[in-house]
Amino acid sequence: FDFMRVQNGRLALLIVFSSIIGAITPIFAGAMQGLKRFRVYSFIGLFMAPIRFVTFLVALPFRGLTGYFVGQVSGPLFSIVVSVIDFLRKFGRTVKCESYWKEDRVLFLSFLIPIAAMTLTSNLKGTGEMMIVRSLPDVESAAFYFLSRFSDIAAYLSAPLMFVLFPLVSEKHETGKDTHRMLMQTMLFTLVSGALLAGALMFGGKFIFSLNSIWTPYLPFAGLFGLMTITTTIRMACGCFTTHELACKRFGFARYVIPIDLVECLLVYTMLHNPGLFHFADWTLAQVLILMLAFPTITLVAAFIDLALAAKKRHLEAPVPAAS
């Protein structure tokens, strides 16, 4: 709390509760994804943002940072409640408990181990990045937050595609169909839409920050809209790739994704504990954003190399047509 410059230590319980809800919510989202309850998930997505917004309006004036976390929790809680109601309406009491461990434990662990390892390194990396941002002067740290609220629109554009991508790719893969065309279309849409959004935000960034007098201190940072949006876009494109590979029960990408994340973790935490390294104590928000862009870019390049090698292998293994 001292490092993050948060004065109210009583926030700890609310933050822990928020984290628990955040950890539980994907279980329900994943279940709806596997059951193809896309209409219900769309309904949740449609109302989640307005519910959070109304909660913020009510809670923020009273409790400030506490109200912020209350607002953040409201959306996932709504998602969980609607999911439970939908499951009960669709299945009722017809679902019976069945033992899966003996038959499916190999498959279960083959998914669990690489995903757990990647989740751990990704969360360590993300935590370190946020600590670096918070170590900047207050105005730059606050500018990062406001910039991220708009740059995250790139994630909102591609997240629904990734949600639908997993079950569709999994079905096609199980029937022996090629799914790489679907993957490339999804990644292309993600990269192109993100690039267009980055251009639009760079062009209109100063106008956005001039709309509210509270935002005017962040006008000098409007030029960083493009950098942050491209970073988000590249991360989502990497997410499309990993989602596709998981749906195809391929985990080879973990061999380079995890080391790349670990290298960034090592660099970030070393810089936090030794600000003299690379003159980190003098870094600006722009330099931090460049660092945050570099490693996802390396991951994306590695993913494209992986796809190219896989395409070459498929071409070599393809049966040669018999001569007529």
ABEGO torsion letter per residue (X at the ends): XAAAGBABAAAAAAAAAAAAAAAAAAAAAAAAAAAGBAAAAAAAAAAAAAAAAAAAAAAAAAAEAAAAAAAAAAAAAAAAAAAAAAAAAAAEAABBBBBAAAAAAAAAAAAAAAAAAAAAAAAAAAAAAAAAAAABBAAAAAAAAAAAAAAAAAAAAAAAAAAAAAAAAAAAAAAGBBAAAAAAAAAAAAAAAAAAAAAAAAAAAAAAAAABAAAAAAAAAAAAAAAAAAAAAAAAAAAAAAAAAAAAGBAAAAAAAAAAAAAAAAAAAAAAABAABGGAAABBAAAAAAAAAAAAAAAAAAAAAAAAAAAAAAAAABBBBBBX
